[in-house]
Amino acid sequence: MDTSVADPARTLDLLDRRIVSALQIDGRAETRRIAEVLGVSARTVARRLARMREAGLVRVTRMPDPEGSGAVGALVLRVRVLRGKVETLADALAARPDVPFVDILMGGEEIGAVVVPTAGDRDRLLYRQLPATRAVADSTVHAVLHVYADAAQWRAGWLDEGEAAALTPAPDPAGPPEVSAPAGGTYAPDALDARLFAVLDRDARLPGAALAAELGVPESTVRRRLRRLTGAGLLRTHVGVDPRLLGMAVDANLWLEVPPARLAEAGRVLAAHPRVHGVLATSGPSNLLVALFCEDLGGLYRFTTDVLAPLGIARAETTVVGRAVKRAGVRL
C-alpha cells in the first residue's frame, strides 16, 4: 500500500483556488454566480466545490463580528510546554469551545492560542488549570485591545479586482427590517437570528430550504433574514482551508512593538495587506500581533523588510506555525 502523502500545495489547481477565493468574498455565493464571474459552467463549479468539501479540504462557517463576539477582551496565550506533551495540551485547548484558535509553533515546544472566555472561565483557566498542568513550563497572557482585521477578511488573491467586486454582496436596498431595529437604525439580531446563526456556525452554505426545515419556519422568512443580515454586514463567513492548498507554505505570527503614536496607522496598513489574516492590538511588551501567510520563507523576509520597515516598528519577533490545530472554531 502506498502511504506517501501528496504535496498539499498541488492538491488544488488554479480553478479550485479561484473558487475558494470566491467563497472568501461571499461564503454563501450561489454556484451559478461564481461560475458567471469565473467564466466556467455552473456544473463545473458545483462539482469542484462538492469534491473539496467532501474531502474535507474546504469548510465554510459563519464568523462572528469581533465587536459583538467578545474578541475585544479576548486573550492571546503563549504556552511553553515540556517536550513530548505539546500534542496533548494542544488537543485539550482545542476541545474548549471558548478557544477558537490553537497553533503549535515551530520547534514543537510552544503553543499559541486565542481564548474568548467568560470572567469565571478565564480565571479558572489562568489561575487554576494552566498552573496545575505539569506539562506547562511557562505561559504569557496578552489581552486583545482592538481588532484591526480577523480571519474573515483574508483574501487568497486568486481573483482580480473586477471579479472580487462582482462577487461582493450588495447592501440590502430595503435597509434593515423594522422589527429589531432600534431608534438609531442599527439592526439588532433577535432570537430567530440567533438560532439561524447557530446553524450557520456549522455550515454557512446550507441552502434556504435546509435552514428553514431545521428552524421550523417558512423558507421565505429565512431568505428575508439572510438578505437583511448580509446587507447589515452581520453575516460574515470564513473559509476554513489549509493555506498550503492556496500556495502559502509559511504561516507566521509577528509580535511587534510599535510606538503608540504610530500604532493605529500600522494596524490599518497591515490589516489591508493581502498576506495578512489577522491584526490585533494587545497588552504586553509587544503591542501589535500580526498573523500572515507567505508563499515561502523568502516571502516572509520580504514582508519584514519591505512592509514592516516603513512603519517605524521598534522591535519584531517572528514565530512560525508548525501546525495549525484549530482555526476560527474549527478543528483541522
KETIRO-692942 format. One record per residue: residue in one letter; x, y, z of N, C-alpha, C, O in turn. Coordinates in steps of 0.2 Angstrom, whole numbers, padded with zeros to 4 digits, always signed. Layout:
AXYZXYZXYZXYZ...
***
This chain:
M+0004-0006+0000+0000+0000+0000+0004+0006+0000+0009+0007+0004D+0003+0011-0004+0006+0017-0004+0004+0022+0001-0002+0024+0001T+0008+0023+0006+0006+0028+0012+0009+0035+0011+0009+0038+0016S+0012+0036+0005+0015+0043+0005+0010+0048+0005+0004+0047+0003V+0012+0054+0007+0007+0060+0007+0009+0065+0001+0014+0067+0000A+0003+0066-0003+0005+0071-0008+0006+0078-0006+0004+0080+0000D+0010+0081-0010+0012+0088-0008+0005+0092-0008+0002+0093-0013P+0003+0095-0002-0003+0098-0001-0004+0104-0006-0009+0106-0008A+0002+0108-0008+0001+0114-0012-0001+0112-0019-0003+0116-0023R-0001+0105-0021-0003+0103-0028-0010+0100-0028-0012+0098-0033T-0013+0100-0022-0020+0097-0021-0025+0101-0025-0029+0098-0028L-0025+0108-0025-0029+0112-0028-0026+0115-0034-0021+0119-0033D-0029+0115-0040-0027+0118-0046-0029+0125-0046-0033+0128-0041L-0028+0129-0051-0029+0136-0052-0037+0137-0051-0039+0142-0047L-0041+0133-0054-0048+0134-0054-0051+0133-0047-0055+0137-0044D-0048+0128-0044-0050+0127-0037-0049+0133-0032-0053+0135-0028R-0043+0135-0033-0041+0141-0029-0045+0147-0030-0046+0151-0026R-0047+0148-0037-0051+0154-0038-0058+0153-0035-0061+0158-0033I-0061+0147-0035-0067+0145-0032-0067+0147-0024-0071+0150-0022V-0061+0144-0021-0060+0146-0014-0060+0153-0013-0063+0156-0008S-0056+0157-0017-0056+0164-0017-0063+0168-0017-0064+0172-0014A-0067+0165-0022-0074+0167-0022-0078+0167-0016-0081+0171-0014L-0077+0161-0013-0080+0159-0006-0078+0164-0001-0081+0165+0004Q-0071+0166-0001-0069+0170+0004-0072+0177+0004-0073+0180+0009I-0074+0179-0002-0078+0185-0003-0085+0185-0001-0088+0189+0003D-0088+0179-0003-0095+0178-0001-0096+0170+0000-0097+0167-0005G-0096+0168+0006-0096+0161+0008-0103+0158+0006-0103+0152+0005R-0108+0162+0005-0115+0159+0003-0116+0160-0005-0122+0159-0007A-0111+0163-0008-0112+0164-0016-0115+0158-0019-0112+0152-0018E-0120+0158-0023-0123+0153-0027-0118+0151-0032-0114+0155-0035T-0118+0144-0034-0113+0141-0039-0114+0145-0045-0109+0146-0049R-0120+0146-0047-0121+0150-0054-0118+0157-0054-0115+0158-0059R-0118+0160-0048-0115+0167-0048-0107+0166-0048-0104+0170-0052I-0105+0161-0045-0097+0160-0045-0095+0159-0052-0090+0161-0055A-0099+0154-0055-0097+0152-0062-0097+0158-0067-0093+0158-0071E-0102+0162-0066-0103+0168-0071-0097+0172-0070-0094+0174-0075V-0095+0174-0064-0089+0178-0063-0082+0175-0065-0078+0178-0068L-0082+0168-0064-0075+0165-0066-0075+0162-0073-0070+0160-0076G-0081+0163-0077-0081+0161-0084-0081+0154-0085-0078+0151-0090V-0084+0150-0081-0085+0142-0082-0092+0140-0081-0096+0145-0079S-0093+0134-0082-0100+0132-0081-0102+0131-0073-0098+0130-0069A-0109+0132-0072-0111+0131-0065-0110+0123-0063-0108+0122-0057R-0110+0119-0068-0109+0112-0066-0102+0111-0064-0101+0107-0059T-0097+0114-0067-0090+0113-0065-0089+0116-0058-0086+0112-0054V-0092+0122-0057-0091+0124-0050-0094+0120-0045-0091+0119-0040A-0100+0117-0046-0103+0113-0041-0099+0107-0040-0099+0104-0034R-0097+0104-0045-0093+0098-0045-0086+0099-0041-0085+0095-0037R-0083+0104-0043-0077+0106-0039-0078+0107-0032-0074+0104-0028L-0083+0111-0030-0084+0113-0024-0086+0107-0019-0084+0106-0014A-0090+0102-0022-0093+0096-0019-0087+0092-0017-0086+0089-0012R-0082+0091-0022-0076+0087-0021-0072+0090-0015-0070+0086-0011M-0071+0096-0015-0067+0099-0010-0070+0099-0003-0067+0098+0002R-0077+0100-0003-0080+0099+0004-0080+0092+0006-0079+0091+0012E-0082+0087+0002-0082+0080+0004-0075+0078+0006-0075+0073+0010A-0070+0080+0003-0063+0078+0005-0061+0082+0011-0055+0080+0014G-0065+0086+0014-0063+0090+0020-0058+0095+0019-0055+0098+0023L-0057+0097+0012-0052+0102+0011-0054+0109+0012-0050+0114+0014V-0061+0110+0012-0064+0117+0012-0070+0116+0017-0074+0112+0016R-0071+0121+0021-0077+0121+0025-0079+0129+0026-0074+0133+0028V-0085+0130+0025-0087+0137+0026-0092+0138+0032-0097+0134+0032T-0090+0142+0037-0094+0143+0043-0095+0151+0044-0092+0155+0041R-0099+0152+0048-0101+0159+0050-0095+0162+0055-0093+0158+0059M-0093+0168+0053-0088+0171+0058-0091+0177+0061-0093+0182+0058P-0092+0176+0068-0095+0182+0072-0091+0188+0071-0085+0188+0070D-0095+0194+0072-0092+0200+0071-0087+0201+0077-0090+0200+0083P-0081+0204+0077-0077+0204+0083-0079+0209+0088-0078+0208+0094E-0083+0214+0086-0086+0218+0091-0091+0215+0096-0092+0217+0101G-0095+0211+0093-0100+0208+0096-0099+0201+0099-0103+0198+0102S-0093+0198+0097-0092+0191+0099-0087+0190+0105-0085+0185+0107G-0085+0196+0108-0080+0196+0114-0073+0196+0111-0068+0195+0116A-0071+0197+0105-0064+0197+0103-0060+0202+0106-0055+0201+0108V-0064+0208+0107-0060+0213+0111-0061+0211+0118-0067+0211+0121G-0056+0210+0122-0056+0207+0128-0054+0200+0128-0054+0197+0134A-0053+0197+0122-0051+0190+0122-0043+0190+0124-0040+0195+0125L-0041+0184+0125-0034+0183+0127-0030+0179+0122-0033+0175+0118V-0024+0181+0121-0019+0178+0117-0014+0174+0122-0011+0178+0125L-0014+0168+0121-0009+0164+0126-0003+0161+0122-0004+0159+0116R+0003+0162+0125+0009+0158+0123+0011+0154+0128+0013+0156+0134V+0011+0147+0127+0012+0142+0132+0018+0138+0130+0018+0135+0125R+0023+0138+0134+0029+0134+0133+0027+0127+0137+0025+0127+0142V+0029+0122+0133+0027+0115+0135+0033+0111+0136+0037+0111+0132L+0032+0106+0141+0038+0101+0141+0038+0097+0135+0033+0095+0132R+0044+0095+0133+0045+0091+0127+0041+0084+0128+0041+0081+0133G+0037+0083+0122+0033+0077+0122+0026+0078+0124+0022+0073+0124K+0024+0084+0127+0017+0085+0129+0013+0090+0125+0008+0091+0127V+0016+0092+0120+0013+0098+0116+0007+0096+0113+0002+0099+0113E+0007+0090+0110+0001+0087+0107-0005+0087+0111-0011+0088+0110T-0004+0084+0117-0009+0083+0122-0012+0089+0125-0018+0090+0125L-0008+0094+0126-0010+0101+0128-0014+0104+0123-0019+0108+0124A-0011+0104+0117-0015+0107+0111-0022+0105+0110-0026+0108+0109D-0022+0098+0110-0029+0095+0110-0034+0097+0115-0040+0098+0114A-0031+0097+0121-0035+0099+0127-0038+0106+0126-0044+0108+0127L-0034+0111+0124-0036+0118+0122-0041+0118+0117-0046+0122+0117A-0039+0114+0111-0044+0114+0105-0051+0112+0107-0055+0113+0104A-0051+0107+0112-0058+0104+0114-0062+0109+0118-0068+0108+0118R-0059+0115+0120-0063+0120+0123-0067+0124+0118-0064+0127+0114P-0074+0125+0119-0077+0130+0115-0076+0137+0115-0077+0141+0110D-0072+0139+0120-0070+0146+0121-0063+0147+0118-0060+0153+0119V-0060+0142+0115-0054+0143+0112-0055+0142+0104-0055+0136+0102P-0055+0147+0100-0056+0147+0093-0050+0145+0089-0050+0143+0083F-0044+0147+0092-0038+0146+0088-0033+0143+0092-0032+0145+0098V-0029+0138+0089-0024+0134+0093-0019+0133+0087-0020+0130+0082D-0012+0135+0089-0007+0133+0084-0001+0130+0088+0000+0132+0094I+0002+0125+0085+0009+0123+0088+0014+0126+0084+0015+0126+0078L+0018+0130+0088+0024+0134+0084+0029+0129+0083+0031+0124+0086M+0033+0132+0077+0039+0128+0075+0044+0126+0081+0045+0131+0085G+0046+0120+0081+0050+0118+0087+0047+0114+0091+0050+0110+0095G+0040+0114+0091+0036+0109+0095+0036+0110+0102+0034+0105+0106E+0038+0115+0105+0038+0116+0112+0034+0122+0115+0034+0124+0120E+0030+0125+0110+0026+0131+0112+0020+0131+0108+0019+0129+0102I+0014+0133+0111+0008+0133+0109+0005+0140+0109+0006+0144+0114G+0002+0143+0103-0001+0149+0103-0009+0148+0103-0011+0144+0099A-0013+0152+0107-0020+0151+0107-0023+0157+0108-0021+0162+0112V-0029+0158+0106-0034+0163+0107-0040+0161+0111-0043+0156+0109V-0041+0164+0117-0046+0162+0121-0051+0168+0122-0050+0173+0123V-0058+0166+0121-0063+0171+0122-0068+0168+0128-0073+0166+0126P-0065+0169+0134-0069+0166+0139-0074+0171+0143-0073+0177+0142T-0078+0168+0147-0081+0172+0152-0077+0174+0158-0071+0171+0158A-0078+0178+0162-0074+0180+0168-0072+0174+0172-0066+0173+0174G-0077+0170+0174-0076+0164+0178-0072+0159+0174-0067+0157+0178D-0073+0158+0168-0069+0153+0164-0062+0156+0164-0057+0152+0164R-0061+0162+0162-0054+0165+0162-0050+0164+0168-0044+0162+0168D-0053+0165+0174-0049+0165+0180-0048+0157+0181-0042+0156+0184R-0052+0153+0180-0051+0146+0181-0045+0143+0177-0041+0140+0179L-0045+0145+0170-0040+0143+0166-0033+0146+0167-0028+0142+0168L-0033+0153+0169-0027+0156+0170-0024+0155+0177-0018+0154+0178Y-0028+0154+0182-0025+0154+0189-0026+0147+0192-0023+0146+0197R-0030+0142+0189-0030+0136+0192-0028+0130+0187-0024+0126+0188Q-0031+0130+0181-0030+0125+0176-0023+0124+0173-0020+0119+0173L-0021+0130+0170-0014+0130+0167-0009+0129+0172-0004+0125+0171P-0009+0133+0178-0003+0132+0183-0003+0125+0186+0002+0122+0188A-0009+0121+0186-0009+0115+0189-0007+0109+0184-0006+0103+0185T-0006+0111+0177-0004+0107+0172+0003+0106+0172+0007+0110+0171R+0006+0100+0174+0013+0098+0174+0016+0099+0168+0022+0100+0167A+0013+0099+0162+0016+0099+0156+0018+0106+0154+0022+0108+0149V+0015+0111+0157+0016+0118+0156+0023+0121+0159+0023+0120+0166A+0027+0123+0155+0034+0126+0158+0033+0133+0160+0036+0135+0165D+0029+0137+0156+0029+0144+0156+0023+0146+0152+0022+0143+0147S+0020+0152+0154+0015+0155+0149+0015+0162+0150+0016+0165+0155T+0013+0165+0145+0012+0173+0145+0005+0174+0142+0002+0170+0138V+0001+0179+0144-0005+0181+0143-0006+0188+0140-0003+0193+0143H-0009+0189+0134-0010+0196+0131-0017+0197+0130-0020+0193+0127A-0020+0203+0133-0027+0205+0132-0027+0208+0125-0023+0212+0123V-0033+0206+0121-0034+0209+0115-0037+0216+0116-0043+0216+0119L-0034+0221+0114-0037+0228+0115-0041+0231+0109-0046+0234+0110H-0039+0229+0103-0043+0231+0097-0041+0226+0091-0036+0223+0091V-0046+0225+0087-0046+0221+0081-0046+0225+0075-0051+0228+0073Y-0040+0225+0071-0040+0228+0065-0042+0224+0059-0045+0226+0054A-0041+0217+0060-0043+0213+0055-0043+0206+0058-0039+0204+0062D-0048+0202+0055-0048+0195+0058-0048+0190+0052-0047+0192+0046A-0049+0183+0053-0048+0178+0048-0053+0179+0042-0052+0177+0037A-0059+0182+0044-0064+0183+0039-0063+0188+0033-0065+0187+0028Q-0058+0192+0035-0056+0197+0030-0050+0195+0025-0048+0199+0021W-0047+0189+0026-0041+0187+0022-0044+0185+0015-0049+0182+0015R-0040+0187+0010-0041+0185+0003-0035+0182+0000-0029+0185+0001A-0036+0176-0003-0030+0172-0005-0027+0176-0011-0021+0175-0013G-0031+0180-0015-0028+0184-0020-0028+0181-0027-0024+0183-0032W-0032+0176-0028-0033+0172-0035-0038+0175-0039-0040+0173-0045L-0041+0181-0037-0046+0185-0041-0043+0192-0043-0040+0194-0039D-0045+0195-0048-0043+0202-0050-0049+0206-0046-0054+0204-0044E-0047+0213-0047-0052+0217-0043-0059+0217-0046-0064+0218-0042G-0060+0216-0052-0066+0216-0055-0070+0210-0053-0076+0211-0052E-0067+0204-0053-0070+0198-0051-0072+0199-0043-0078+0197-0041A-0068+0201-0039-0069+0202-0032-0075+0207-0031-0080+0205-0027A-0075+0212-0035-0081+0217-0034-0088+0214-0036-0093+0215-0033A-0087+0210-0042-0093+0207-0044-0096+0202-0039-0102+0200-0039L-0092+0199-0035-0094+0194-0030-0096+0197-0023-0099+0193-0019T-0094+0203-0022-0096+0206-0016-0103+0207-0015-0106+0211-0019P-0106+0205-0010-0114+0206-0009-0115+0213-0008-0112+0217-0005A-0121+0215-0012-0123+0222-0012-0127+0224-0005-0130+0219-0003P-0127+0230-0003-0131+0231+0003-0138+0230+0001-0141+0231-0004D-0142+0228+0006-0149+0227+0005-0153+0234+0004-0153+0238+0008P-0156+0235-0002-0159+0241-0003-0165+0243+0001-0167+0249+0002A-0168+0237+0004-0174+0239+0008-0171+0241+0015-0175+0243+0019G-0165+0240+0017-0162+0243+0023-0164+0237+0028-0167+0232+0027P-0162+0238+0035-0163+0234+0040-0171+0233+0041-0174+0238+0041P-0173+0227+0044-0180+0227+0045-0182+0231+0051-0178+0233+0055E-0189+0233+0051-0191+0237+0056-0191+0234+0063-0189+0237+0068V-0193+0227+0062-0193+0224+0069-0185+0223+0071-0181+0221+0066S-0184+0223+0077-0177+0223+0080-0173+0228+0078-0167+0228+0080A-0175+0234+0075-0171+0239+0073-0172+0245+0078-0178+0248+0079P-0167+0247+0083-0168+0252+0087-0168+0259+0084-0168+0259+0078A-0169+0264+0088-0170+0271+0085-0165+0273+0081-0166+0276+0076G-0159+0271+0082-0153+0273+0078-0153+0269+0071-0149+0272+0067G-0157+0264+0070-0157+0261+0064-0152+0255+0063-0152+0252+0058T-0148+0254+0068-0144+0248+0068-0148+0241+0069-0152+0241+0074Y-0147+0237+0065-0150+0230+0065-0148+0226+0071-0142+0225+0072A-0152+0225+0076-0151+0221+0082-0154+0214+0081-0160+0213+0081P-0150+0209+0080-0152+0202+0079-0157+0200+0085-0155+0201+0090D-0162+0196+0083-0167+0194+0088-0166+0186+0089-0161+0183+0087A-0171+0183+0092-0170+0176+0094-0170+0172+0088-0166+0167+0088L-0174+0173+0083-0173+0169+0077-0167+0170+0073-0164+0165+0071D-0164+0176+0073-0157+0177+0070-0152+0173+0074-0148+0170+0071A-0153+0173+0081-0148+0169+0085-0148+0161+0083-0143+0158+0083R-0154+0159+0082-0155+0152+0080-0152+0150+0073-0149+0145+0072L-0153+0155+0069-0150+0155+0062-0143+0155+0062-0139+0151+0059F-0140+0159+0066-0133+0159+0067-0130+0153+0069-0125+0151+0067A-0133+0150+0074-0131+0143+0077-0130+0138+0072-0126+0134+0072V-0135+0138+0067-0135+0133+0062-0129+0135+0057-0125+0130+0055L-0128+0141+0055-0123+0143+0050-0116+0143+0053-0111+0142+0049D-0116+0142+0060-0109+0141+0063-0106+0135+0061-0100+0134+0061R-0111+0130+0059-0109+0123+0057-0107+0123+0050-0103+0120+0048D-0112+0126+0046-0111+0125+0039-0115+0132+0036-0121+0132+0036A-0111+0136+0034-0113+0143+0031-0116+0142+0024-0119+0147+0022R-0115+0137+0021-0118+0136+0014-0124+0132+0014-0126+0130+0008L-0127+0130+0019-0134+0127+0019-0139+0131+0015-0139+0137+0016P-0142+0128+0010-0147+0132+0007-0153+0134+0011-0154+0132+0016G-0157+0139+0008-0163+0142+0012-0168+0136+0014-0170+0136+0020A-0169+0131+0010-0174+0126+0011-0171+0122+0017-0175+0120+0022A-0165+0120+0017-0162+0116+0023-0162+0120+0029-0164+0117+0035L-0161+0127+0029-0161+0131+0035-0168+0131+0038-0169+0131+0044A-0173+0132+0033-0180+0133+0035-0182+0127+0039-0186+0127+0044A-0181+0121+0036-0183+0114+0039-0180+0114+0046-0183+0111+0050E-0174+0115+0047-0170+0115+0053-0173+0120+0058-0174+0118+0064L-0175+0126+0056-0178+0131+0061-0185+0130+0062-0188+0133+0066G-0189+0127+0057-0196+0126+0058-0200+0132+0056-0205+0134+0059V-0197+0136+0051-0200+0142+0049-0201+0142+0041-0197+0138+0038P-0205+0146+0038-0205+0146+0031-0199+0148+0027-0195+0152+0030E-0197+0145+0022-0191+0147+0018-0191+0154+0016-0186+0157+0016S-0197+0158+0015-0197+0165+0013-0194+0169+0019-0191+0174+0018T-0196+0167+0025-0193+0170+0031-0186+0170+0032-0182+0175+0033V-0183+0164+0030-0176+0163+0031-0172+0167+0025-0167+0170+0027R-0175+0167+0019-0172+0171+0014-0172+0178+0016-0167+0182+0014R-0177+0180+0018-0178+0188+0020-0173+0189+0026-0169+0194+0025R-0172+0185+0031-0167+0186+0036-0160+0186+0033-0156+0190+0035L-0159+0181+0029-0152+0181+0026-0150+0187+0023-0145+0190+0023R-0155+0189+0019-0154+0195+0015-0152+0201+0019-0148+0205+0018R-0156+0202+0024-0156+0208+0029-0149+0207+0033-0146+0213+0034L-0148+0202+0035-0142+0201+0039-0135+0202+0035-0131+0205+0037T-0136+0200+0029-0130+0201+0024-0129+0209+0023-0124+0211+0023G-0135+0212+0021-0135+0219+0020-0133+0223+0026-0130+0228+0025A-0134+0221+0032-0132+0224+0038-0125+0223+0040-0122+0225+0045G-0121+0218+0036-0115+0217+0037-0114+0212+0043-0108+0211+0046L-0119+0208+0045-0119+0204+0051-0118+0197+0049-0118+0192+0054L-0118+0195+0043-0117+0188+0041-0111+0187+0037-0110+0187+0031R-0105+0187+0041-0099+0186+0039-0097+0179+0039-0099+0175+0043T-0094+0177+0034-0092+0170+0033-0084+0169+0033-0080+0173+0031H-0082+0163+0035-0075+0161+0035-0074+0155+0031-0078+0150+0032V-0069+0154+0027-0067+0148+0023-0061+0145+0027-0056+0147+0027G-0063+0139+0030-0058+0135+0033-0054+0131+0027-0057+0126+0025V-0048+0133+0026-0044+0129+0021-0036+0130+0023-0034+0135+0026D-0033+0124+0022-0026+0124+0023-0022+0129+0018-0023+0128+0012P-0019+0134+0021-0016+0139+0016-0011+0136+0011-0010+0139+0006R-0008+0131+0013-0004+0127+0008-0007+0125+0002-0004+0125-0004L-0014+0124+0002-0018+0122-0004-0018+0128-0008-0020+0127-0014L-0017+0134-0006-0018+0140-0010-0011+0143-0011-0011+0149-0014G-0006+0139-0010+0001+0142-0012+0005+0145-0007+0010+0148-0008M+0002+0145+0000+0005+0148+0005+0008+0143+0010+0005+0140+0014A+0015+0142+0009+0018+0137+0013+0020+0139+0020+0021+0135+0024V+0020+0146+0022+0023+0148+0028+0017+0152+0032+0014+0156+0029D+0016+0150+0038+0011+0153+0042+0015+0156+0048+0018+0152+0052A+0014+0162+0049+0019+0165+0054+0015+0171+0058+0010+0173+0056N+0017+0172+0064+0015+0177+0068+0020+0182+0070+0026+0180+0071L+0019+0188+0069+0024+0194+0071+0022+0197+0077+0016+0200+0077W+0026+0197+0082+0024+0201+0088+0028+0208+0088+0034+0208+0088L+0025+0213+0087+0028+0219+0085+0027+0224+0091+0022+0225+0094E+0033+0228+0092+0032+0234+0097+0032+0240+0093+0037+0242+0089V+0027+0244+0093+0026+0250+0089+0025+0256+0093+0021+0255+0098P+0028+0261+0092+0027+0267+0096+0020+0269+0096+0016+0269+0091P+0017+0271+0102+0010+0272+0102+0007+0277+0097+0002+0277+0095A+0011+0282+0095+0009+0287+0090+0008+0284+0083+0004+0287+0079R+0011+0278+0082+0010+0275+0075+0006+0269+0075+0006+0265+0070L+0004+0267+0081+0000+0260+0082-0006+0260+0077-0007+0255+0074A-0010+0265+0078-0016+0264+0073-0015+0264+0066-0018+0260+0062E-0010+0268+0064-0008+0268+0057-0005+0262+0055-0007+0259+0050A-0001+0259+0059+0002+0252+0057-0003+0247+0057-0003+0243+0053G-0008+0247+0062-0013+0242+0062-0017+0242+0056-0019+0237+0053R-0019+0248+0053-0023+0249+0047-0020+0247+0041-0022+0243+0037V-0013+0249+0040-0009+0247+0035-0008+0240+0034-0009+0237+0029L-0007+0236+0040-0006+0229+0040-0012+0225+0038-0012+0220+0035A-0018+0228+0041-0024+0225+0040-0026+0224+0033-0030+0220+0031A-0024+0229+0029-0026+0230+0022-0021+0225+0017-0022+0225+0011H-0016+0223+0020-0011+0219+0016-0014+0212+0014-0017+0209+0019P-0013+0210+0008-0016+0203+0006-0013+0197+0009-0017+0192+0009R-0007+0198+0012-0005+0192+0015-0007+0191+0022-0006+0186+0025V-0010+0196+0025-0012+0196+0032-0019+0194+0034-0023+0195+0030H-0019+0189+0039-0026+0186+0040-0028+0188+0048-0032+0185+0050G-0024+0192+0051-0026+0194+0057-0021+0200+0060-0015+0199+0059V-0024+0205+0063-0020+0211+0066-0024+0213+0072-0030+0215+0072L-0021+0212+0078-0023+0213+0085-0019+0218+0089-0013+0217+0089A-0022+0223+0092-0018+0227+0096-0019+0223+0103-0024+0221+0105T-0013+0222+0107-0013+0218+0113-0009+0222+0118-0006+0227+0117S-0011+0219+0124-0007+0222+0130+0000+0218+0130+0001+0213+0126G+0005+0220+0134+0011+0217+0135+0017+0221+0131+0015+0226+0128P+0023+0218+0131+0028+0222+0128+0028+0222+0120+0030+0227+0118S+0024+0218+0117+0023+0218+0110+0015+0220+0110+0011+0217+0112N+0014+0226+0107+0008+0229+0107+0004+0228+0100-0002+0230+0100L+0007+0224+0095+0003+0223+0089+0005+0216+0087+0011+0214+0086L+0000+0212+0086+0001+0205+0084-0002+0204+0077-0008+0206+0075V+0002+0202+0072+0000+0201+0065+0001+0194+0063+0007+0191+0064A-0004+0191+0060-0004+0184+0058-0004+0184+0050-0008+0188+0047L+0001+0181+0047+0001+0181+0040+0003+0175+0036+0006+0170+0040F+0001+0174+0030+0003+0168+0026+0008+0171+0021+0007+0176+0018C+0013+0167+0019+0018+0169+0014+0019+0163+0010+0018+0157+0012E+0021+0164+0004+0022+0158-0001+0028+0154+0001+0029+0148+0000D+0033+0157+0004+0039+0154+0007+0043+0158+0012+0040+0164+0013L+0048+0156+0015+0052+0160+0019+0055+0166+0016+0056+0171+0020G+0056+0166+0010+0059+0172+0006+0053+0177+0006+0055+0183+0007G+0047+0175+0006+0041+0180+0006+0041+0183+0013+0039+0189+0013L+0042+0179+0018+0042+0181+0025+0047+0187+0026+0046+0192+0029Y+0053+0185+0023+0059+0190+0024+0057+0197+0020+0058+0202+0023R+0054+0196+0014+0052+0202+0010+0047+0206+0014+0047+0212+0014F+0042+0202+0017+0037+0206+0021+0040+0210+0026+0038+0216+0028T+0045+0207+0030+0048+0210+0035+0052+0217+0033+0052+0222+0036T+0056+0216+0027+0060+0221+0025+0056+0227+0021+0057+0233+0022D+0051+0225+0017+0048+0229+0013+0041+0232+0016+0040+0238+0015V+0038+0228+0020+0031+0231+0023+0032+0234+0030+0029+0239+0031L+0036+0230+0034+0037+0232+0041+0041+0238+0042+0040+0243+0045A+0047+0238+0038+0052+0244+0038+0049+0251+0038+0051+0255+0042P+0045+0252+0033+0042+0259+0033+0037+0261+0039+0036+0267+0040L+0035+0257+0043+0030+0258+0048+0033+0260+0055+0030+0261+0060G+0040+0260+0055+0043+0263+0061+0043+0258+0067+0042+0260+0073I+0043+0251+0065+0042+0246+0070+0049+0246+0075+0054+0246+0072A+0048+0246+0081+0054+0247+0086+0057+0240+0087+0063+0239+0087R+0053+0235+0087+0055+0228+0088+0050+0223+0085+0044+0224+0085A+0053+0218+0082+0049+0212+0079+0051+0205+0081+0057+0204+0081E+0047+0201+0084+0048+0194+0085+0044+0190+0080+0038+0191+0080T+0047+0185+0077+0043+0181+0072+0043+0174+0075+0048+0171+0076T+0037+0171+0075+0036+0164+0076+0033+0161+0070+0028+0164+0068V+0035+0155+0068+0032+0152+0063+0028+0146+0065+0030+0142+0070V+0022+0145+0063+0017+0140+0065+0020+0133+0062+0020+0133+0056G+0021+0128+0066+0022+0122+0063+0016+0118+0061+0016+0114+0056R+0011+0118+0065+0004+0115+0063-0001+0119+0067-0001+0120+0072A-0006+0120+0062-0012+0123+0065-0017+0118+0067-0018+0113+0064V-0019+0118+0073-0024+0113+0076-0031+0115+0076-0035+0111+0075K-0032+0122+0077-0039+0124+0077-0039+0131+0074-0035+0135+0076R-0044+0133+0069-0044+0139+0066-0052+0142+0066-0056+0138+0064A-0053+0148+0068-0060+0150+0068-0065+0145+0071-0071+0145+0068G-0063+0142+0076-0068+0137+0080-0068+0130+0077-0072+0126+0079V-0064+0129+0071-0065+0123+0068-0058+0119+0069-0053+0121+0067R-0059+0113+0071-0053+0108+0072-0051+0106+0065-0055+0105+0060L-0044+0106+0064-0041+0105+0057-0038+0098+0058-0036+0095+0053
***
